Structure formats: C-alpha cells, structure tokens
Amino acid sequence: MTADERSFMKSIFHGVIEESLIFPYPEMDPEERETVQMILENIQRFGESEVDAAKIDREHKIPDDLLTKMKEMGLFGLTIPEEHGGLGLSASAYARVIQEMAAIDASLAVTIGAHQSIGLKGILLHGTDEQKKQFLPDLATGERVAAFALTEPGTGSDAAAITTRAELTDDGQHYILNGSKIWITNGGFADVFTVFARTSAPDSGVKPRITALIVERGEGLTNGPSEEKMGIRGSSTTEIFFDDVKVPVENVLGEPGRGFKVAMSVLNSGRLGLASGALGAIKRLIQMSTERVNERKAFGRPIGEFGMIKEKIARMSAEAYALESMTYLTTGLIDAGVEDYSLESAICKVYGSETLWYVVNETLQIAAGIGYMSEYPYERLMRDARINMIFEGTNEILRAFIALAGMQSPGKHLAEVAKAMREPIKGFGLLREFAVQKARGLVLRERLERVHPVLSREAVIFEEGSVLLAQRVEQTLRKHGREIAEMQFVQKRIAEASIDLYALAAVLSRTTRALERKGEAGAQREVHLATAFSTLAKARIDDRLVNFERDSDELLKEVAAQTYADGGYAFDIV
Amino acid sequence: MKILVPVKRVADPDNANKMKVTADGSAVTSEGLAWKVNPFDEYAVEAALRLNEKGGSGDVLGETVVISLGDDEVIQTLRQPLAMGVDRAILVKASDGEIDSTVVAKALAAVVEKEQPDLVLMGKQAVDGDSNTAGQMLAEHLGWPMATFAMSIEVADDGKALVVGREVDTGVLTLKVTLPAVVTVDLRIVAPAAVKNGVTPDDHAYNEGARYASLKGIMKAKKKPVDQTSLSDLGVEASPLVEYTKYELPPARSGSATFVESVDELVEKLRTEAKVL
C-alpha cells in the first residue's frame, strides 16, 4: 500500500497502528504560521468593530454591508489558490480561520463555510483548468457566492433516492435540469451551485447514475423564501428549484455518472470545517464559563471553588484539547497529501459537534438563571450549536459510516455504506475481504513506539483499546458476517470506541511533541490535559468494548417495536 | 504628503500579566509574550493612512513609511502596518541594550535627513516604558515645529500646514504647525472624524479605532520592502543615557472595594482611610 492510500483509523480496525502517519504531530511551516497569526488578529479586530451577533440573530439576516465587508476582507477566497485570486491557505490554516470566525458568530462561519468548505470545493477538487479559470476568480472575491445542493426532501446521504434529473439534449451539448433541493445554505443569494442530479432513468431496477454539475443562477433556477430556523439565523437556508435549467456539458464536475464520488470527497473535507468551527465556539464558551465562575458568588465564595463546577471546567478543557488535537492532526494529514481521511474527518465532525453540545449545555448550566434569559448570549449560542449534529451527515449516519467503512478495506467510502444500508446482503459483500484477513493485532500487540515515556500509561490505554477494537470487529464479522450492516447497536459501540481512540492517538502525538519541545516541566499542562482526557476516554472505550455483546440490544429493539406499534408511550398511572 | 511613522514593538498589553522579572531584578523576561505594535503608534499609522488617502476610493495621495529599531524579529511586527496599507518599512538594527529615547531620537533624525518626509507622525508614548520623550527630542534635533497629544488633525494652507487639536488637562488646545513637523498622537486621533485631509469627503465614515488589515493586504505585506540599516550606518552612537538599575513588578492589586453613599463620605474616606487627600 502506498503512503497516500493509508488511513490511520482504517488500519486500527485491522489491528495495525500506522504510527508514521500521525508522528510527529503536524505543524504549519513558520511562514504560514506567521501569516495565519496576522490573519487571526485582524479577524478578531474585524469581529470587534463590525459584528453584532445578537442583532444578526434577532433580524435573521447578515446585514448586506457586513457581507460586503467580509468579501472585501478576503474571507470568501481563503482556500482558492493565489493564481485564481484567492489566498491559497492550507487545510490547517483554513480550518483555523473558520475556528476564529465561528467564535465571532456562527452564521458568518456557516456562510463562508458553505461557500468554501462545500460550495466551491468540488471545483477545487475535481474542476478542469477551464472550469477553475471560469469560476474561481469571481468566487474568490465573493462577487459570486457558491452553494452545495445535494439534499432533497427524500434524501440526504442516500444518493439512490435523488430525483432531480439532468437529461442530455439530443445534440449532446446540454443537460436539462429539473427538480428541487432543500435546505441549501446560501440558497437565497448564491450564484454558483454544485448540484447532484440523476442522469439515468428513474426506475428502481437500474443502478442510478448521479452526476455533479456546476449550475449558474439564471433562467429556470429559483429559490424559495428563507427558512425560519432555530439557530444560525443569519445564514440563508432556502429551497432551490430547477425548471428546465439548461446546463452546458462543459459544466460536468468530474466524470458523468460519478457524482456521488464528488459529493463524498467534498463532504469529507467539509466536515473538518465543522469540527474547527465547533472548536472556535467551544473555546469562547470555556472563556465565558471561567469568567462566570469567578464572578458569581454563592454561600460567600465564587462558584469556581466548588468541586462540581471544577469538574465541568476540567472536562470541557480536556475534551477541547482532544478535539483541537484531532482536528489539526487531520488537516495536517490532508496537507501532507494523505488521500483517505474520510473516517478521520467523520470522527472529527461527530466528536466536535457533540463536544460543543456538551460544552454549551454546561456553560449555560454554570450561568444558571441568566443562562436561560434571552438577554444574555447563552441561549443563542446553544441554538446556534445544535445544527452541527444534524447537517453535513447526521451523527447517526456518520456513526454507521465510521463503523462500516472501518471494517471494509481502505478506499471504500460512504457510497458503499449507503448501498449496504439499502441492500444489506448484496451491498456488503466486500466485508468478506476483511473477515479472512489475518489481523496482525490479534497475534501481536502493536505498540506506539514514538510516544514520549511520560505518557506511557496513556499509550497503553490506546494500545489496549485498539487491540480490543480489532478483536471485537473480527469477532463480530466472523459471527455475523454481512448481517453487521443491519446491526446498528453494535455499529454505534464500534464507532464510539473508534472516536475515542482517534482522539487519544491525536492527543498522544501532540503532547509528545510538546514534551519534546518544552521538556517535562514546560509541557506539564499539556500532560495534565492528556492524562485527564485519557481517563475519560478509557472509561468510555471500556463501556463500549469490554461489555460488547449485549442481550439488551434485542430487548431494546423489542421495546422500540412495541412503542412504534402503540404510536407512542402507552402507559399512565391513572 | 510623505509621512514617516516611527513604531515600537511592545509586549501585548492584553497579556501584560505574563510579564515576569528575573529573580535578581536585573531584567524583564520576554518568554511567552506576544508582540504587537505599540497601540499609540498604531493610531499614528491609522492617522497617517487617513491623511494619505481619499477615503472610500482606494486612491493613495502620498507615501507612508514606517520605521522601527530592533532585531530581526521586529520585521514581523512591521508586517501589520504594511498589511494595513503602509507602503514600505525601514528597520534600524539595534539591540534593546543599545537604545533609549535619546538614541532613538538621534536615529530617527538621521533617517529623516535621508527620507525627507513632510511629516513625522508617531504615538505620544510607548505603553511599555511610558517615557513620552522620543517625539519631543526628535523635533528638537530636527529643529522642526512640534505638536504633541494630537486628538485631531486637519490639513490646512494647501497642504503646507496642519491644524492640530491637542488634548490637554484644561481642554483642547488648537494650534497650527507649518510642515515639515513632528506630531505625536493620542487615543482620540482614531475617532471617526478626527482626521480631515481636505480630499476625503466629509461624510465618509471611518470606523472607530485603527483599521483591520484585509487578508489580501496581509498577503501583499509579505512582499513589501523592508529596508534594513544600522545605527552605525546612520552615524549614531549606541550610547544610551538612561541606565536601568533594577526591575520589579508592581504590587498585586488588593481588589477590595468599598461602597459609599455620598460624596461627603467619599471625601472623608479618601482623607482618613486611603489617606490620599
């Protein structure tokens, strides 16, 4: 296997620790770091002088002049190469900028994220030179804004259900596009859409061909009104309608019929923007919490002196450290040219969005009464945070993906998982490959040799956890074979253990770097965070993997089935 | 007009609590400190850019040059004014031990002789040493008119003079200085209408404070020239007059507050408890 095809997490499923992928912990080159520091300072200043997040939420709109200033600032061209008029930031630098924007306002981060993380990402990854020349310069300045249009009323991650149809004209020069997409971020004002449409007959027997198209706003393309949302209210979310929209064949992105591959590659990298955005919000919330616990007094002392508060603050910090470590490990993998980071980025999205939910909930709890009052920002930050567990793949489909893709060979993607969920038996034949493989970890415990000795206890938690994961996977596949595609209780436990293992690996790599740089005394705080996190992670991994086969799964399925049959909870005390 | 803006690199005042002194009090340790342009100097940069542009149009009316003294690391600090729109930078290489306000003023005077700016615009003082002397000494060396603590600047006499509002204890003192001149600025120079260059439309609304740099500006700043020279190149002797004998941190604040009901009670307490009256 060449270096580029390796995936750290997929190897872990096979009981192999590909240590060289994650050591040493990646870092930006000094020149880019200097540039990014300047960018961050100026974005903070921009946020302080221009952004009123409460007003954006209240008015459900980013003011037009603010949007113009964001474009002038250069925030729409972060990832576009300099030759096409952008800044050409690396994946790590881009993620760090999104982190900063999310700390200022979630609607702003989502707007520029939808433009760059997904809207124009397809053109960056799969566009031809002509397509890049044609579209990127205007997208870099924000003169035109991009959006990503995959979701339809009946489909999110399930490509086969796409009904928007693109039909080739008789002369073969155009596609005629008909259908609609829902919940499209930037839908109200975007000019360039990456659209996924069926280019084969809609009858169910035929394997659907999905094609990615670059569609410009013009005749036949309209959007619905802005949806009223719980949070990120300043961002534009609309339905998009295509009524005989004429799209030149030159606007096909990638190969015709290979659109799902385009969608998956875009979403794989897009998810990292969500993870770093979550981190930005988390860091701000921890700052709000620490201010609050020093100010607020109860029983004659600051509430920060109470153990229950300390436990919250400490856990928030430890989980933030893990999220930061895994997010920038993954962007570092991308910048190093690793091609398969689908599992890692899905892990970052799930862990990031759920850690944010935990942190925003605890921050609101610490603020207590004022936390619940709309006069204060807590409830808005909570509403803004909630979407992250839903969009760009719900955390449930991503858990299934993490578990199932991990059990397959490297190189397999969500496409196969979606297929497996649609047709469990036919679609998951690939699993046999795994079952017959000799998983090395079962015979020989692999070691993390490059972890600093100070962290040896934490390294053992990782090593034992990864051996246990490989064993559980192997045992499950031997016993259940393809049925695993239907065993979501088990998938969930495997996915959750994988998330903590990846977090742990990232923490070990980053903390080792800190120890090597600063010595034991200098890196003491990082070591404390690493130890605190590994204690939390170990408890969760043990819970998922030690007690792995559970009779209660069947019982719970039965309870669910009965509740469905009753149409709700059927009991009462009167 | 051509404007020279001297700027000093200082420890980020927002992180001043990281400042430490060595055990023997012989030095301040700089470990872990973040560096920034002295805020008052950044206000001078903002004022210079406002003087030298037609606000809102992107048109530039004159050259703006920043200058600093220090080691190579200072170049990174100079990138911020360059990213904000300053045309080029000059670094006079020197170590901290070689310079005080007197040496700085002599070095600046030597650079002014070479560069021949119409105006030297600088912060009233640096937030680390708070000496508030370099501008005044420079004007003396050059024999130029001087206006300190500027809170407003208006171009007058077809660009041959400036009308400067100076913030003093008793109010605002307005005076006219003939160019070339040295002007030092105070905080309010970055109020939205503090600078009038006669070209920018009066209704152009500047933001409060120094401008942020666009990301394009930051990329461009990497390519803008930073000319390097040295004290000896300028013929200035590195012989500071100020000698630092000992450093110590200020005592920690007690943080206790007493609330009073009336002004009389306040005066009484200030007299008897705080003993400051």
Interface residues (C-beta under 8 A of the other chain):
Chain A: E31 E34 T35 M38 I39 E41 N42 I43 R45 F46 S49 E50 E72 M73 G74 L75 G77 L78 E82 L87
Chain B: Q76 R79 Q80 A83 N207 E208 G209 A210 Y212 A213 S214 L215 K216 I218 M219 A221 K222
